[in-house]
Amino acid sequence: MLTQLTRFASVMEVELREATMDVRASFPTAEKYGIGGGGSAMDALSYTIGLGTGAARDRVVELVRRAEAACHAANSLRAPITARLLVNGEDVPI
């Protein structure tokens, strides 16, 4: 996401003096260790972007929205995931 931000900042001529990102995630551990159910998918993912800039707030918001829309990682996490197993060319249920 920061890579997208810096690229779009350059294109949009938004000055960035500082750019930081804090990413936090939580995961259940019971299923991983075989001591309970509940799955092993991430419970929550959040991030905070910190920007140092002299640009107008509306330009910064526009910049972040454009960067989020173009971020492959963020958009991949929002998309459904499907899995398939082929064994010797034959579909096998997982």
Distance bins in CASP14 RR format, pairs under 12 A and 6 or more apart:
PFRMAT RR
TARGET T0000
AUTHOR 0000-0000-0000
RMODE 2
METHOD distances of the structure
MODEL  1
1 7 0 0 0 0 0 1 0 0 0 0 0
1 8 0 0 0 0 0 1 0 0 0 0 0
1 19 0 0 0 0 1 0 0 0 0 0 0
1 20 0 0 0 0 0 1 0 0 0 0 0
1 21 1 0 0 1 0 0 0 0 0 0 0
1 22 0 0 0 0 0 1 0 0 0 0 0
1 23 0 0 0 0 1 0 0 0 0 0 0
1 45 0 0 0 0 0 1 0 0 0 0 0
1 47 1 0 0 1 0 0 0 0 0 0 0
1 48 0 0 0 0 0 1 0 0 0 0 0
1 49 1 0 0 1 0 0 0 0 0 0 0
1 50 0 0 0 0 0 1 0 0 0 0 0
1 51 0 0 0 0 0 1 0 0 0 0 0
1 63 0 0 0 0 0 1 0 0 0 0 0
1 64 0 0 0 0 1 0 0 0 0 0 0
1 65 0 0 0 0 0 1 0 0 0 0 0
1 66 0 0 0 0 0 1 0 0 0 0 0
1 67 1 0 0 1 0 0 0 0 0 0 0
1 68 1 0 0 1 0 0 0 0 0 0 0
1 69 0 0 0 0 0 1 0 0 0 0 0
1 70 0 0 0 0 1 0 0 0 0 0 0
1 71 1 0 1 0 0 0 0 0 0 0 0
1 72 0 0 0 0 1 0 0 0 0 0 0
1 73 1 0 0 1 0 0 0 0 0 0 0
1 74 1 0 0 1 0 0 0 0 0 0 0
1 75 0 0 0 0 0 1 0 0 0 0 0
1 76 0 0 0 0 0 1 0 0 0 0 0
1 77 0 0 0 0 0 1 0 0 0 0 0
2 8 0 0 0 0 0 1 0 0 0 0 0
2 9 0 0 0 0 0 1 0 0 0 0 0
2 16 0 0 0 0 1 0 0 0 0 0 0
2 18 0 0 0 0 0 1 0 0 0 0 0
2 19 1 0 1 0 0 0 0 0 0 0 0
2 20 1 0 0 1 0 0 0 0 0 0 0
2 21 1 0 1 0 0 0 0 0 0 0 0
2 22 0 0 0 0 0 1 0 0 0 0 0
2 23 0 0 0 0 0 1 0 0 0 0 0
2 47 0 0 0 0 1 0 0 0 0 0 0
2 48 0 0 0 0 0 1 0 0 0 0 0
2 49 1 0 0 1 0 0 0 0 0 0 0
2 50 0 0 0 0 1 0 0 0 0 0 0
2 51 0 0 0 0 1 0 0 0 0 0 0
2 63 0 0 0 0 0 1 0 0 0 0 0
2 64 0 0 0 0 0 1 0 0 0 0 0
2 67 0 0 0 0 1 0 0 0 0 0 0
2 68 0 0 0 0 0 1 0 0 0 0 0
2 71 0 0 0 0 1 0 0 0 0 0 0
2 73 0 0 0 0 0 1 0 0 0 0 0
2 74 0 0 0 0 0 1 0 0 0 0 0
3 9 0 0 0 0 0 1 0 0 0 0 0
3 10 0 0 0 0 0 1 0 0 0 0 0
3 19 0 0 0 0 1 0 0 0 0 0 0
3 21 0 0 0 0 0 1 0 0 0 0 0
3 67 0 0 0 0 1 0 0 0 0 0 0
3 70 0 0 0 0 0 1 0 0 0 0 0
3 71 0 0 0 0 1 0 0 0 0 0 0
3 72 0 0 0 0 0 1 0 0 0 0 0
3 73 0 0 0 0 1 0 0 0 0 0 0
3 74 0 0 0 0 0 1 0 0 0 0 0
4 10 0 0 0 0 0 1 0 0 0 0 0
4 11 0 0 0 0 0 1 0 0 0 0 0
4 12 0 0 0 0 0 1 0 0 0 0 0
4 19 0 0 0 0 0 1 0 0 0 0 0
4 21 0 0 0 0 0 1 0 0 0 0 0
4 49 0 0 0 0 0 1 0 0 0 0 0
4 63 0 0 0 0 1 0 0 0 0 0 0
4 64 0 0 0 0 1 0 0 0 0 0 0
4 65 0 0 0 0 0 1 0 0 0 0 0
4 66 1 0 0 1 0 0 0 0 0 0 0
4 67 1 1 0 0 0 0 0 0 0 0 0
4 68 1 0 0 1 0 0 0 0 0 0 0
4 69 0 0 0 0 1 0 0 0 0 0 0
4 70 1 0 1 0 0 0 0 0 0 0 0
4 71 1 0 1 0 0 0 0 0 0 0 0
4 72 0 0 0 0 1 0 0 0 0 0 0
4 73 0 0 0 0 1 0 0 0 0 0 0
4 74 0 0 0 0 1 0 0 0 0 0 0
4 75 0 0 0 0 0 1 0 0 0 0 0
5 11 0 0 0 0 0 1 0 0 0 0 0
5 12 0 0 0 0 0 1 0 0 0 0 0
5 14 0 0 0 0 1 0 0 0 0 0 0
5 16 1 0 0 1 0 0 0 0 0 0 0
5 18 0 0 0 0 0 1 0 0 0 0 0
5 19 1 0 1 0 0 0 0 0 0 0 0
5 20 0 0 0 0 0 1 0 0 0 0 0
5 21 0 0 0 0 1 0 0 0 0 0 0
5 47 0 0 0 0 0 1 0 0 0 0 0
5 49 1 0 0 1 0 0 0 0 0 0 0
5 50 0 0 0 0 1 0 0 0 0 0 0
5 51 1 0 0 1 0 0 0 0 0 0 0
5 52 0 0 0 0 0 1 0 0 0 0 0
5 53 0 0 0 0 0 1 0 0 0 0 0
5 60 0 0 0 0 1 0 0 0 0 0 0
5 62 0 0 0 0 0 1 0 0 0 0 0
5 63 1 0 0 1 0 0 0 0 0 0 0
5 64 1 0 0 1 0 0 0 0 0 0 0
5 65 0 0 0 0 0 1 0 0 0 0 0
5 66 0 0 0 0 1 0 0 0 0 0 0
5 67 1 0 1 0 0 0 0 0 0 0 0
5 68 0 0 0 0 1 0 0 0 0 0 0
5 69 0 0 0 0 0 1 0 0 0 0 0
5 70 0 0 0 0 1 0 0 0 0 0 0
5 71 0 0 0 0 1 0 0 0 0 0 0
5 74 0 0 0 0 0 1 0 0 0 0 0
6 12 0 0 0 0 0 1 0 0 0 0 0
6 14 0 0 0 0 1 0 0 0 0 0 0
6 15 0 0 0 0 0 1 0 0 0 0 0
6 16 1 0 0 1 0 0 0 0 0 0 0
6 17 0 0 0 0 0 1 0 0 0 0 0
6 18 0 0 0 0 0 1 0 0 0 0 0
6 19 1 0 0 1 0 0 0 0 0 0 0
6 20 0 0 0 0 0 1 0 0 0 0 0
6 21 0 0 0 0 0 1 0 0 0 0 0
6 49 0 0 0 0 0 1 0 0 0 0 0
6 51 0 0 0 0 0 1 0 0 0 0 0
6 53 0 0 0 0 0 1 0 0 0 0 0
6 63 0 0 0 0 1 0 0 0 0 0 0
6 64 0 0 0 0 0 1 0 0 0 0 0
6 67 0 0 0 0 1 0 0 0 0 0 0
7 14 0 0 0 0 0 1 0 0 0 0 0
7 16 0 0 0 0 0 1 0 0 0 0 0
7 19 0 0 0 0 0 1 0 0 0 0 0
7 63 0 0 0 0 0 1 0 0 0 0 0
7 66 0 0 0 0 1 0 0 0 0 0 0
7 67 1 0 0 1 0 0 0 0 0 0 0
7 70 0 0 0 0 1 0 0 0 0 0 0
7 71 0 0 0 0 0 1 0 0 0 0 0
8 14 1 0 0 1 0 0 0 0 0 0 0
8 16 0 0 0 0 1 0 0 0 0 0 0
8 19 0 0 0 0 0 1 0 0 0 0 0
8 51 0 0 0 0 0 1 0 0 0 0 0
8 59 0 0 0 0 0 1 0 0 0 0 0
8 60 0 0 0 0 0 1 0 0 0 0 0
8 62 0 0 0 0 1 0 0 0 0 0 0
8 63 1 0 1 0 0 0 0 0 0 0 0
8 64 0 0 0 0 1 0 0 0 0 0 0
8 65 0 0 0 0 1 0 0 0 0 0 0
8 66 1 0 1 0 0 0 0 0 0 0 0
8 67 1 0 1 0 0 0 0 0 0 0 0
8 68 0 0 0 0 1 0 0 0 0 0 0
8 69 0 0 0 0 1 0 0 0 0 0 0
8 70 1 0 0 1 0 0 0 0 0 0 0
8 71 0 0 0 0 0 1 0 0 0 0 0
9 15 1 0 0 1 0 0 0 0 0 0 0
9 16 1 0 1 0 0 0 0 0 0 0 0
9 17 0 0 0 0 0 1 0 0 0 0 0
9 18 0 0 0 0 0 1 0 0 0 0 0
9 19 0 0 0 0 1 0 0 0 0 0 0
9 49 0 0 0 0 0 1 0 0 0 0 0
9 51 0 0 0 0 1 0 0 0 0 0 0
9 52 0 0 0 0 0 1 0 0 0 0 0
9 53 0 0 0 0 1 0 0 0 0 0 0
9 54 0 0 0 0 0 1 0 0 0 0 0
9 55 0 0 0 0 1 0 0 0 0 0 0
9 59 0 0 0 0 1 0 0 0 0 0 0
9 60 0 0 0 0 1 0 0 0 0 0 0
9 62 0 0 0 0 0 1 0 0 0 0 0
9 63 1 0 1 0 0 0 0 0 0 0 0
9 64 0 0 0 0 1 0 0 0 0 0 0
9 66 0 0 0 0 1 0 0 0 0 0 0
9 67 0 0 0 0 1 0 0 0 0 0 0
10 16 0 0 0 0 1 0 0 0 0 0 0
10 19 0 0 0 0 0 1 0 0 0 0 0
10 63 0 0 0 0 0 1 0 0 0 0 0
10 67 0 0 0 0 0 1 0 0 0 0 0
11 62 0 0 0 0 0 1 0 0 0 0 0
11 63 0 0 0 0 1 0 0 0 0 0 0
11 66 0 0 0 0 1 0 0 0 0 0 0
11 67 0 0 0 0 0 1 0 0 0 0 0
11 70 0 0 0 0 0 1 0 0 0 0 0
12 53 0 0 0 0 0 1 0 0 0 0 0
12 55 0 0 0 0 1 0 0 0 0 0 0
12 56 0 0 0 0 0 1 0 0 0 0 0
12 58 0 0 0 0 0 1 0 0 0 0 0
12 59 1 0 0 1 0 0 0 0 0 0 0
12 60 0 0 0 0 1 0 0 0 0 0 0
12 61 0 0 0 0 0 1 0 0 0 0 0
12 62 1 0 0 1 0 0 0 0 0 0 0
12 63 1 0 1 0 0 0 0 0 0 0 0
12 64 0 0 0 0 0 1 0 0 0 0 0
12 65 0 0 0 0 0 1 0 0 0 0 0
12 66 1 0 0 1 0 0 0 0 0 0 0
12 67 0 0 0 0 1 0 0 0 0 0 0
13 53 0 0 0 0 0 1 0 0 0 0 0
13 54 0 0 0 0 0 1 0 0 0 0 0
13 55 0 0 0 0 1 0 0 0 0 0 0
13 56 0 0 0 0 0 1 0 0 0 0 0
13 59 0 0 0 0 1 0 0 0 0 0 0
13 62 0 0 0 0 0 1 0 0 0 0 0
13 63 0 0 0 0 0 1 0 0 0 0 0
14 51 0 0 0 0 1 0 0 0 0 0 0
14 52 0 0 0 0 0 1 0 0 0 0 0
14 53 1 0 0 1 0 0 0 0 0 0 0
14 54 0 0 0 0 1 0 0 0 0 0 0
14 55 1 0 1 0 0 0 0 0 0 0 0
14 56 0 0 0 0 1 0 0 0 0 0 0
14 57 0 0 0 0 0 1 0 0 0 0 0
14 58 0 0 0 0 0 1 0 0 0 0 0
14 59 1 0 1 0 0 0 0 0 0 0 0
14 60 1 0 0 1 0 0 0 0 0 0 0
14 61 0 0 0 0 0 1 0 0 0 0 0
14 62 0 0 0 0 1 0 0 0 0 0 0
14 63 1 0 1 0 0 0 0 0 0 0 0
14 64 0 0 0 0 1 0 0 0 0 0 0
14 66 0 0 0 0 1 0 0 0 0 0 0
14 67 0 0 0 0 0 1 0 0 0 0 0
15 51 0 0 0 0 1 0 0 0 0 0 0
15 52 0 0 0 0 1 0 0 0 0 0 0
15 53 1 0 1 0 0 0 0 0 0 0 0
15 54 1 0 1 0 0 0 0 0 0 0 0
15 55 1 0 1 0 0 0 0 0 0 0 0
15 56 0 0 0 0 0 1 0 0 0 0 0
15 59 0 0 0 0 1 0 0 0 0 0 0
15 60 0 0 0 0 1 0 0 0 0 0 0
15 63 0 0 0 0 0 1 0 0 0 0 0
16 49 0 0 0 0 0 1 0 0 0 0 0
16 50 0 0 0 0 1 0 0 0 0 0 0
16 51 1 0 0 1 0 0 0 0 0 0 0
16 52 1 0 0 1 0 0 0 0 0 0 0
16 53 1 0 1 0 0 0 0 0 0 0 0
16 54 0 0 0 0 1 0 0 0 0 0 0
16 55 0 0 0 0 1 0 0 0 0 0 0
16 59 0 0 0 0 0 1 0 0 0 0 0
16 60 0 0 0 0 1 0 0 0 0 0 0
16 63 0 0 0 0 1 0 0 0 0 0 0
16 64 0 0 0 0 0 1 0 0 0 0 0
16 67 0 0 0 0 0 1 0 0 0 0 0
17 50 0 0 0 0 0 1 0 0 0 0 0
17 51 0 0 0 0 1 0 0 0 0 0 0
17 52 1 0 1 0 0 0 0 0 0 0 0
17 53 1 0 0 1 0 0 0 0 0 0 0
17 54 1 0 0 1 0 0 0 0 0 0 0
17 55 0 0 0 0 1 0 0 0 0 0 0
17 60 0 0 0 0 0 1 0 0 0 0 0
18 49 0 0 0 0 0 1 0 0 0 0 0
18 50 1 0 0 1 0 0 0 0 0 0 0
18 51 1 0 0 1 0 0 0 0 0 0 0
18 52 1 0 1 0 0 0 0 0 0 0 0
18 53 1 0 0 1 0 0 0 0 0 0 0
18 54 0 0 0 0 0 1 0 0 0 0 0
19 48 0 0 0 0 0 1 0 0 0 0 0
19 49 1 0 0 1 0 0 0 0 0 0 0
19 50 1 0 0 1 0 0 0 0 0 0 0
19 51 1 0 1 0 0 0 0 0 0 0 0
19 52 1 0 0 1 0 0 0 0 0 0 0
19 53 0 0 0 0 1 0 0 0 0 0 0
19 60 0 0 0 0 0 1 0 0 0 0 0
19 63 0 0 0 0 0 1 0 0 0 0 0
19 64 0 0 0 0 0 1 0 0 0 0 0
19 67 0 0 0 0 0 1 0 0 0 0 0
20 47 0 0 0 0 0 1 0 0 0 0 0
20 48 0 0 0 0 1 0 0 0 0 0 0
20 49 1 0 0 1 0 0 0 0 0 0 0
20 50 1 0 1 0 0 0 0 0 0 0 0
20 51 1 0 0 1 0 0 0 0 0 0 0
20 52 0 0 0 0 1 0 0 0 0 0 0
21 46 0 0 0 0 0 1 0 0 0 0 0
21 47 1 0 1 0 0 0 0 0 0 0 0
21 48 1 0 0 1 0 0 0 0 0 0 0
21 49 1 0 1 0 0 0 0 0 0 0 0
21 50 1 0 0 1 0 0 0 0 0 0 0
21 51 0 0 0 0 1 0 0 0 0 0 0
21 64 0 0 0 0 0 1 0 0 0 0 0
21 67 0 0 0 0 0 1 0 0 0 0 0
21 68 0 0 0 0 0 1 0 0 0 0 0
21 71 0 0 0 0 0 1 0 0 0 0 0
21 73 0 0 0 0 0 1 0 0 0 0 0
21 74 0 0 0 0 0 1 0 0 0 0 0
22 45 0 0 0 0 0 1 0 0 0 0 0
22 46 0 0 0 0 1 0 0 0 0 0 0
22 47 1 0 0 1 0 0 0 0 0 0 0
22 48 1 0 1 0 0 0 0 0 0 0 0
22 49 0 0 0 0 1 0 0 0 0 0 0
22 50 0 0 0 0 1 0 0 0 0 0 0
23 42 0 0 0 0 0 1 0 0 0 0 0
23 44 0 0 0 0 0 1 0 0 0 0 0
23 45 1 0 0 1 0 0 0 0 0 0 0
23 46 1 0 0 1 0 0 0 0 0 0 0
23 47 1 0 1 0 0 0 0 0 0 0 0
23 48 0 0 0 0 1 0 0 0 0 0 0
23 49 0 0 0 0 1 0 0 0 0 0 0
23 73 0 0 0 0 0 1 0 0 0 0 0
23 74 0 0 0 0 0 1 0 0 0 0 0
23 77 0 0 0 0 0 1 0 0 0 0 0
24 42 0 0 0 0 0 1 0 0 0 0 0
24 43 0 0 0 0 0 1 0 0 0 0 0
24 44 1 0 0 1 0 0 0 0 0 0 0
24 45 1 0 0 1 0 0 0 0 0 0 0
24 46 1 0 1 0 0 0 0 0 0 0 0
24 47 1 0 0 1 0 0 0 0 0 0 0
24 48 0 0 0 0 1 0 0 0 0 0 0
25 41 0 0 0 0 0 1 0 0 0 0 0
25 42 1 0 1 0 0 0 0 0 0 0 0
25 43 0 0 0 0 1 0 0 0 0 0 0
25 44 1 0 0 1 0 0 0 0 0 0 0
25 45 1 0 1 0 0 0 0 0 0 0 0
25 46 1 0 0 1 0 0 0 0 0 0 0
25 47 0 0 0 0 1 0 0 0 0 0 0
25 77 0 0 0 0 0 1 0 0 0 0 0
26 40 0 0 0 0 0 1 0 0 0 0 0
26 41 0 0 0 0 0 1 0 0 0 0 0
26 42 1 0 0 1 0 0 0 0 0 0 0
26 43 1 0 1 0 0 0 0 0 0 0 0
26 44 1 0 1 0 0 0 0 0 0 0 0
26 45 0 0 0 0 1 0 0 0 0 0 0
26 46 0 0 0 0 1 0 0 0 0 0 0
27 33 0 0 0 0 0 1 0 0 0 0 0
27 38 0 0 0 0 0 1 0 0 0 0 0
27 39 0 0 0 0 1 0 0 0 0 0 0
27 40 1 0 0 1 0 0 0 0 0 0 0
27 41 1 0 0 1 0 0 0 0 0 0 0
27 42 1 0 1 0 0 0 0 0 0 0 0
27 43 1 0 0 1 0 0 0 0 0 0 0
27 44 0 0 0 0 1 0 0 0 0 0 0
27 45 0 0 0 0 1 0 0 0 0 0 0
28 34 0 0 0 0 0 1 0 0 0 0 0
28 35 0 0 0 0 0 1 0 0 0 0 0
28 36 0 0 0 0 1 0 0 0 0 0 0
28 37 0 0 0 0 1 0 0 0 0 0 0
28 38 1 0 1 0 0 0 0 0 0 0 0
28 39 1 0 0 1 0 0 0 0 0 0 0
28 40 1 0 0 1 0 0 0 0 0 0 0
28 41 1 0 0 1 0 0 0 0 0 0 0
28 42 0 0 0 0 1 0 0 0 0 0 0
28 43 1 0 0 1 0 0 0 0 0 0 0
28 44 0 0 0 0 0 1 0 0 0 0 0
29 35 0 0 0 0 1 0 0 0 0 0 0
29 36 0 0 0 0 1 0 0 0 0 0 0
29 37 0 0 0 0 0 1 0 0 0 0 0
29 38 0 0 0 0 0 1 0 0 0 0 0
29 39 0 0 0 0 0 1 0 0 0 0 0
29 40 0 0 0 0 1 0 0 0 0 0 0
29 42 0 0 0 0 0 1 0 0 0 0 0
29 43 0 0 0 0 0 1 0 0 0 0 0
30 36 1 0 1 0 0 0 0 0 0 0 0
30 37 1 0 1 0 0 0 0 0 0 0 0
30 38 1 0 0 1 0 0 0 0 0 0 0
30 39 1 0 0 1 0 0 0 0 0 0 0
30 40 0 0 0 0 1 0 0 0 0 0 0
30 43 0 0 0 0 0 1 0 0 0 0 0
31 37 1 0 1 0 0 0 0 0 0 0 0
31 38 1 0 1 0 0 0 0 0 0 0 0
31 39 1 0 1 0 0 0 0 0 0 0 0
31 40 1 0 1 0 0 0 0 0 0 0 0
31 41 0 0 0 0 1 0 0 0 0 0 0
31 43 0 0 0 0 0 1 0 0 0 0 0
32 38 0 0 0 0 0 1 0 0 0 0 0
32 39 0 0 0 0 1 0 0 0 0 0 0
32 40 1 0 1 0 0 0 0 0 0 0 0
32 41 0 0 0 0 0 1 0 0 0 0 0
33 39 0 0 0 0 0 1 0 0 0 0 0
33 40 0 0 0 0 1 0 0 0 0 0 0
34 40 0 0 0 0 1 0 0 0 0 0 0
41 77 0 0 0 0 0 1 0 0 0 0 0
41 81 0 0 0 0 1 0 0 0 0 0 0
42 77 0 0 0 0 1 0 0 0 0 0 0
42 81 0 0 0 0 0 1 0 0 0 0 0
44 77 0 0 0 0 0 1 0 0 0 0 0
45 73 0 0 0 0 0 1 0 0 0 0 0
45 74 0 0 0 0 1 0 0 0 0 0 0
45 76 0 0 0 0 0 1 0 0 0 0 0
45 77 1 0 0 1 0 0 0 0 0 0 0
45 78 0 0 0 0 0 1 0 0 0 0 0
46 74 0 0 0 0 0 1 0 0 0 0 0
46 77 0 0 0 0 0 1 0 0 0 0 0
47 64 0 0 0 0 0 1 0 0 0 0 0
47 67 0 0 0 0 0 1 0 0 0 0 0
47 68 0 0 0 0 0 1 0 0 0 0 0
47 71 0 0 0 0 0 1 0 0 0 0 0
47 73 0 0 0 0 0 1 0 0 0 0 0
47 74 0 0 0 0 1 0 0 0 0 0 0
47 77 0 0 0 0 0 1 0 0 0 0 0
48 64 0 0 0 0 0 1 0 0 0 0 0
49 60 0 0 0 0 1 0 0 0 0 0 0
49 61 0 0 0 0 0 1 0 0 0 0 0
49 63 0 0 0 0 0 1 0 0 0 0 0
49 64 1 0 0 1 0 0 0 0 0 0 0
49 65 0 0 0 0 0 1 0 0 0 0 0
49 67 0 0 0 0 1 0 0 0 0 0 0
49 68 0 0 0 0 1 0 0 0 0 0 0
49 71 0 0 0 0 0 1 0 0 0 0 0
49 74 0 0 0 0 0 1 0 0 0 0 0
50 60 0 0 0 0 1 0 0 0 0 0 0
50 64 0 0 0 0 1 0 0 0 0 0 0
51 57 0 0 0 0 0 1 0 0 0 0 0
51 59 0 0 0 0 0 1 0 0 0 0 0
51 60 1 0 0 1 0 0 0 0 0 0 0
51 61 0 0 0 0 0 1 0 0 0 0 0
51 63 0 0 0 0 1 0 0 0 0 0 0
51 64 1 0 0 1 0 0 0 0 0 0 0
51 67 0 0 0 0 0 1 0 0 0 0 0
52 60 0 0 0 0 1 0 0 0 0 0 0
52 63 0 0 0 0 0 1 0 0 0 0 0
53 59 0 0 0 0 1 0 0 0 0 0 0
53 60 1 0 1 0 0 0 0 0 0 0 0
53 61 0 0 0 0 0 1 0 0 0 0 0
53 63 0 0 0 0 1 0 0 0 0 0 0
53 64 0 0 0 0 0 1 0 0 0 0 0
54 60 0 0 0 0 1 0 0 0 0 0 0
54 63 0 0 0 0 0 1 0 0 0 0 0
55 61 0 0 0 0 0 1 0 0 0 0 0
55 62 0 0 0 0 1 0 0 0 0 0 0
55 63 1 0 0 1 0 0 0 0 0 0 0
55 64 0 0 0 0 0 1 0 0 0 0 0
56 62 0 0 0 0 1 0 0 0 0 0 0
56 63 0 0 0 0 0 1 0 0 0 0 0
57 63 0 0 0 0 0 1 0 0 0 0 0
57 64 0 0 0 0 0 1 0 0 0 0 0
58 64 0 0 0 0 0 1 0 0 0 0 0
58 65 0 0 0 0 0 1 0 0 0 0 0
59 65 0 0 0 0 0 1 0 0 0 0 0
59 66 0 0 0 0 0 1 0 0 0 0 0
60 66 0 0 0 0 0 1 0 0 0 0 0
60 67 0 0 0 0 0 1 0 0 0 0 0
61 67 0 0 0 0 0 1 0 0 0 0 0
61 68 0 0 0 0 0 1 0 0 0 0 0
62 68 0 0 0 0 0 1 0 0 0 0 0
62 69 0 0 0 0 0 1 0 0 0 0 0
63 69 0 0 0 0 0 1 0 0 0 0 0
63 70 0 0 0 0 0 1 0 0 0 0 0
64 70 0 0 0 0 0 1 0 0 0 0 0
64 71 0 0 0 0 0 1 0 0 0 0 0
64 74 0 0 0 0 0 1 0 0 0 0 0
65 71 0 0 0 0 0 1 0 0 0 0 0
65 74 0 0 0 0 0 1 0 0 0 0 0
67 73 0 0 0 0 0 1 0 0 0 0 0
67 74 0 0 0 0 1 0 0 0 0 0 0
67 75 0 0 0 0 0 1 0 0 0 0 0
68 74 1 0 1 0 0 0 0 0 0 0 0
68 75 0 0 0 0 1 0 0 0 0 0 0
68 77 0 0 0 0 0 1 0 0 0 0 0
68 78 0 0 0 0 0 1 0 0 0 0 0
69 75 1 0 0 1 0 0 0 0 0 0 0
69 78 0 0 0 0 0 1 0 0 0 0 0
71 77 0 0 0 0 1 0 0 0 0 0 0
71 78 0 0 0 0 1 0 0 0 0 0 0
72 78 0 0 0 0 0 1 0 0 0 0 0
72 79 0 0 0 0 0 1 0 0 0 0 0
73 79 0 0 0 0 0 1 0 0 0 0 0
82 94 0 0 0 0 0 1 0 0 0 0 0
83 91 0 0 0 0 0 1 0 0 0 0 0
83 92 0 0 0 0 0 1 0 0 0 0 0
83 93 0 0 0 0 0 1 0 0 0 0 0
83 94 1 0 0 1 0 0 0 0 0 0 0
84 90 0 0 0 0 0 1 0 0 0 0 0
84 91 1 0 0 1 0 0 0 0 0 0 0
84 92 0 0 0 0 1 0 0 0 0 0 0
84 93 0 0 0 0 1 0 0 0 0 0 0
84 94 1 0 0 1 0 0 0 0 0 0 0
85 91 1 0 0 1 0 0 0 0 0 0 0
85 92 1 0 1 0 0 0 0 0 0 0 0
85 93 1 0 0 1 0 0 0 0 0 0 0
85 94 1 0 1 0 0 0 0 0 0 0 0
86 92 1 0 0 1 0 0 0 0 0 0 0
86 93 0 0 0 0 0 1 0 0 0 0 0
86 94 0 0 0 0 0 1 0 0 0 0 0
87 93 0 0 0 0 0 1 0 0 0 0 0
87 94 0 0 0 0 0 1 0 0 0 0 0
END
